[in-house]
């Protein structure tokens, strides 16, 4: 799943639960749960194995998505009156993907726990064709925005 929907799920949990001891673990767990929703995202692992590098298209999508997620999370957190709490919930909702950055973008392929995380996440996702996968993520985004605002 893209980072924007993950971020908004974390924000929606923080805004609706409001108890950090419950909301923060739920935000982290939400990452793994929402990856079971049908979705599409760039397949950078496949590109690395097939081409030896990540395509410019995939890098662009990743950067735009990360930027939108950061802006949305910051905006929601600033409006919430609980900036640090909401930002932390947003971060935890994307943390498993963030942990993969050194592997994909810094070439740290020897870090075994990152490789295990990548293998786990690849095995526990419901990837679908772009049209359906993007549509499902738009629905998640809209539901979260309804909860948040």
N, C-alpha and C positions, 0 to 999 in steps of 0.2 A: 504494500500500500504506500502511496505517496506520503510525504511528511505532513502536508497541510491537513489532511483528514485526521492523522494520528494526533497532531497538535490540538486540533479543535475538540477531539474526544477528551483529551486530557483537561482542556479548559472547561468543557461542559461538566466533567466530573467534579472539578474543583469548585465551580460556581454552584452546582446543585447540592453537593455533599457537604461542603464547607468545614468538615472536620479533617484536618491534615493527617491524622493518624489512620484514617480510613481512606481518604481521597488519594493520598500519594501512592500507597501500594496498589490501589485500584487503577490509577493512571498508568503505572508500569504494566500491570496485568492486561490493561486494555490494548496495549501494543500487540501482544500475542493473540488476543481474542479477535481483534479486528483484522488481523492478517488471514483469518479464516473466512472473512467476507470475500465474495468474488471481487477481484480488482486487477488492475494493470499498472505496471510501472516498468521503467527501463530494466532490461536484463543485463546489468553490467557484468555479472559473473560469467554469463554465457559469452559476452563480447570479449572479456579478458581471455577466456579459454580458447575461443575460436580465432580471434584476431590479435591477441597479445596486447590489446589496449582497449580503453573505453572510447567509444565514438564521441565525436564532438556533439552530436545530437543528444546523446544520453547525458553528457556532462552539462549541456545547456538546460535540459529538463531538470536534472538534479539541482543545479544552482538556482533556477527560477523557483522550483518547489520549496527549497530550503529558505530562500529569501521571503517568499510569501508566508511560509509557516512562522518564521521569526517575526515578521511584521504583524501578522494576525495575533500571535500569542502575546506579543508586547502590547498591542492595542487593547486586547481583552483584559490583560493583567492590569494595565494602567487605569482602565475604567472600573475595575472590580473593587478597588479599595483594599485589596490584599495582593499587592503586586508580587512579592517574593513567592508567596504560596501558589498563586496561579501560574507563574513562570516555572516554578519547580514541577508542578503537575504537567505542564506542557512539555518540559524537558524529559521527564520520566516516560511520557507517552512515546517519545521518539528515541529514547536512550539506546535501545538495542540496535537501531539503525546507525546512530551516531557512533557506537562502538565499532562499527565495521569500517569507518573512514580510514583508519591507518592501514588496513589490509588493501582496500581498493585504491586509495589515492596516494598513499605514502610507500607502498610496496612492502609493507611489513607482513609478508606471507608466512613467516616462521613463528608467529605468535599463536600458540596452539588454542588458547581459549577463544580467540577471535574466529579462528577457522571452525571450531566446534559450534559457535554461535551462528555463523553463516550457514553451516550445514543444517543446523536445527531449523533456522528460519526458512531455508529453501525447501525443506521437507514438510513444513507446516504452513503452506500458503495456498490460497485458491486463486491462481492466476487464470485470467480469461482474456479473450480478445480485447483490443483497445477500446472499442465502442462500448461494450458492456462493462468493462472494468473501470472506465472513466465515469460512465453513467452512475455506477454504484457508489463511487467515491463522491460524486456530486450530491447524491442523496444523503450520504453520511454527513457531508459538510452542511447541507441545508438543515438537517435534523439537529446538528450540534448548534448551529446559529440560532435556531428556534429556542433551544434550551437556554443558551447563554443570554439572549436578548429578549 
